[in-house]
Amino acid sequence: MGLMRVQSSAVIPARPEAIYAVLADYREAHPAILPKPYFTELKVEEGGQGAGTVIHVRMKVFGVESEFHQIVSEPEPGRVLAETDLNTGLTSTFTVEPLNGGGQSRVTIATEFNPRPGFMGFMERLFNPPIMRRIFNQELQNLADYVGDQAAN
């Protein structure tokens, strides 16, 4: 049925470079904003800062466990960060856009994937978008809280 794209955006009262720094830090900051209980593990296999980082991610959604082996790229350094699963091609992007003279940022998390064929694909097209948006919205809130806490310290 073709590629599906699911996304959520939020305006966060922080400078784009502060937000991008959190997203690109796979050793400390990025794992700290991942929504629990969905994300159960993020292990850095190589790198840890932006492009070239290789990660292993485990998720559990509705009792179903999934694993992703991803490589991080920066199609637009400082603006767009991408995680691509080495096994499936599933890609998640984090886009940071400055607003109001750079005092705020619009952050968009998006995932593109190919649903499976048949009945399972029908179920993925039906159920994945709402749960993915819920996870993205929580991650965006966690990101806003994290950069807010960093600014306060």
N, C-alpha and C positions, 0 to 999 in steps of 0.2 A: 504493500500500500504506500510505500514511500517514507521518506524521512519525516520524523515528528520533531517539533521544537516546543519546549516548555520553558517559560521564563517568568521571573518576577523582578520587580524593581522597587527601590526605595530611595528617598532623599535622606541623606545622612549629614548632620551638621558637623562636618569635618573636612579638612583639606584633602584633595584627591591623592596627594603624595603620601599622606598619613594612612589612608585607607589602602592604597596599593601596597605599601610596605607591609601591612598586616597580611594581605592576601598572598604576597610573594614569600613570606617567611613560613616555610613548611616544618620547621623544627619546633617553634613555640607558638607564634601568634595564630597561624591558620588552624592548627589543631584545636586551639582554645575556643574558636568560634563555631566549630562543627556542632550541630544540634544532637544532643543526646535524647533519647536512647538510640536514634537511628544510626549514627556513626559509632561503631564500636571499636575501631582501630584505624590509625593512620601511622604507617611506618615509612620513614625515609630510607630508601635503599641507596640513593646516590644524590649528591648535592645537598639541597635544602633551601636554597635561595633562588627563586625564580626559574628561568629557562634552564633546561637540562636536568632539573630535579626529577628523580624517578621515585614514585611512591606506591605503596601497597595499601589499599583502603578496604575495610570491611564495613558492611552495612547490614542492618536487620530491620526490615519493614514488614509489618503484618506477619511476623514470625518467620519470614523467608530471609535467609542469609545470602548476601551477594558479596563477591570479591572483585576488586578492580586493580589492575596493574597499569599504572598511568605514567605518562611522561608529560612534563610541564613545558610549555612553550610560551613565548611572549610575542604574539603577532604584531602588537603595537606596544612596545615597552613603555611602562608607566601608565598605560591606559587599558590594555586588554591582556589578560592572562588566560591561558587555555590548558585544560587537562584532558588528554586523549588516552582512552583505554587501549592498551597495546593488543588486546585480544579481540575486542568487538568494534573498535573505532568510535564508540560512544564518546562524545566530546562535550565537556562543560566549559563555559567561558564566564569570566568575571570581567565586566566592562565598567570602568570608572570614568564618569564625565563630570568636569567642573561646572558648578552653577554659582551664580551670584558673585562673580569675581573670584571664584576659587575658595570661598568660605564654606561652601557646601558641595556635596557630590551626589550625583545620581549613580547608584550602583545597580547593575543588572546582572543577575545570575541566570544563565540559560543552558539547557542541555538539549543536544540533538542526538536522536537514536533511531535505529530502524527496528520497528516492532517485528516480532516473529510472525510467520505466516499462520493462517488458520485461526482457530478459536482462541489460542493463547495470545495471538497478536491482537485480536478483537478485545480481549480482556485488558491487555496492556494499554491500548488506545483509550479504553474507557476509564480505567482506574489509575494509571500512572500520572496523568497530568494533575489531578487535584492533590494527590499525596506529594508529588514533587514540588508543587507550588507551596504547599504547607511547609515542607522542609526548607525550601529556599527562603520563605518569609521569616522563619525562625532563625536561619543563618544570617539574614540581613539584620534582624533585631540584635542578635548576638554580636555582630560586627559593630553596630552602632553603640552598643553598651561597652564593648571592648575599647574602641577608640575614645569614647567618652571617659572611661576610667583612666586611660593612658594620659589624656589631656589634663585630668584633674590631679595626677601625681606629679 
